[in-house]
């Protein structure tokens, strides 16, 4: 059931939070100001390794034991049955199903347009090179299912996997104490084309997909968000067993706003990020003291109305409003930060798109809230955090594919490049490499 909150009829009676406002920091101060929330993961490693090793050795039995320990549920089977899929259909409202279908269709449209066009080049007469995109055969999707079951992430991951042509799309999500998965997760999985669904959360889910168990197939690449234990598990299995989508940390948003922004919109966007978790981060960059004050007041007002107020309040401890001398400086510091999400809250937002160098996903203009991309505009919401936007892309169609190169050389091709190959191999003192070409040249 969808719940709506009538914001306009509730007003806080006292101020409960004031955002930290920093005025005109020097460039030397930027690094310290842009620090992310940091957790020491060293203590997690041994715990995560113990669970992963146990799953590798005992398979399903270990996964079920950890489900009982961590999720407090006794499971007879890890697999979600067809009867459970049918039950879920009846538990999700028609309105929500239509919303999920609309989001899926938009995500599919955007990601289908990313399809790779093969290239073929004759670099020299008789030397032909080409490249082909081939889907990863087996992918695993991890979908959190705790206080915020992310059925939208099912669409973001399974939809491009299906379009790419992945043969097996395996999904794991933690069950509730009755041994059931969130029904919206199951409905989204069916709409997006997931092949197999399993009841497993946390480290045990990552281990099951990385190593394979009697029930859960081993996959080649694991996608999806999660808590610090899930992230640590993904990093550990990526060293030897499987690929992962990207390094990940707490979610974040940055907003660049000028005097034309709507302070209520900006505050709502800052809070929509803050409610993700206590270590989320929201930062506003602006060239206007008046905007900073107005947004701070709006954050205070809107925060009091949030059902997840306690979580958002803690996240705001890591958040701040930074006032710069001008918009150019605001973009400079924002590019240093390299946010996961970036909102451009200004009338002339389209004119500043080229000023964005480092960001996971950009929301341009007053009406382009992050929530649109999180759910239904069509872009992917699985994005690089922790500054990785300087080097990583968000999940896209290519994330589910490999690019394989081919070459075909004729006798003419050997004649055209053979001597260059011999000389280069000889210079690197790799005589067998040289000989592989020499015997071909001699055969001519």
C-alpha positions, 0 to 999 in steps of 0.5 A: 500500500502506498502511504502519502504524508500531508506535509502542509498541515504539520509544522514543527514547534521548535528548531531541531537541527541546524545545518553546518554552514561554511563560508568562503573556504580557501582551496587549501581547506577543501580537502578537509571539508569534503571528507566522507563519513569513514568507517574502519573496516578492518574489524569486519574483515575477519568476521566476513572471511569466517562466514565466506569460508564457511559457505564455501565449505558447507554450502546451503547448510551454512547459508541457512545457519547464518539466516537463522543467526542474522535474520532470525528465520529458520528456512527449509529451502533457499529458493523462492517457489512459484507459489510464493511468486503468485502470493506476492502478486496478490499482495502488491496493489495494482497502482504500485504494479503499474508504477513498477511497470512504468519505471521498468519500461523507461529503464528499458528504453534508456538502456536499450539505446545503449546497445553497442554497435560492432566496429570493424577496421582494416588497419593495414591491407590484409590486417582486419580487426573487429570487436564484439560485445558478449553478455556475461552469462551468469550475473548475481544481484543483491537486493537489500530487504531491511527497513527499506526494501529496494525493489527499485534496484531490482529494476535497475540491475535486472532490466539491463542484464536482460537486455544485454542477454545475460543467460542466468540472472540470479537474485538474493535478498534477505527474508523476513522472520516468516521466511518471505521476501518483500512482495514488491521485490518479487513482482519487480523481479518477474517484470524485469526477467530474473531467472532464479530468486533466493532467500539469503541476505548479507555476507551469506548471500554474497558468498553463495553467489560467489562460490555457488552452493547446492541451490544457488548457482555460482555467478561471474559478476555480482551487482547491488548495494548493501551495508558495510558487511555486504560491501566488505564481502563483495570486496573480498570475493572480488579478489579471487572468485568473481567480478563486482560492479564497483567499489561502494560506500555510503550514498551521497548527493551534492547540489549546486544552487544559485539565487534562482533555486527553490529553497524548499526543493533543495532542502527536500533533495538534501533530506531525501538523500539523508534518509538513506542511512546514518552515514549518508552525506548531503552537501550544498554548494552555493554562491548565495548566503541568502540561499544557504540560510533559506535552505537551512531553515527549510531543512529544519522545517521538513526534517521534523515531518519525516518518519525517518527523522532520526536516521536523517538527523544523524546523516546531517551531522556529516552534511554541510552547506558551503558558500563559495565566491561564485558559481565557477568556484562552486563547480570547481569544489563540486568536481573535487568532491565527485558526488554520486548524485549531482543536482543543478538547482538554477534557472540556467542549469542546462548551460552548466552541464559542460562544467560537470567533470566528475559525477555519477548522475546529474539532475539538471534544473529545478524539477529534476529531483534525484528521486526521479532517477532513483525510480523512474526516469530511466537512468540507472541509480547504481552509481559510484560513491566515495569519489569513485566518480572520478574514475568509474561509471554508474551501472549501464548496459556495458556493465553486463557485457564484455568486449571481445576483440578479433583479428584476421591476418592474411599473407598480405597482412603478414607481409605488411606488419611482420617485420615490425613485429619481429623488430619489436619482439627482438627489442623486448628480448622475446625470441619466441614471439619473434619466431612465431612471426618469422616462420610465417614470413618465411613461409611466404 
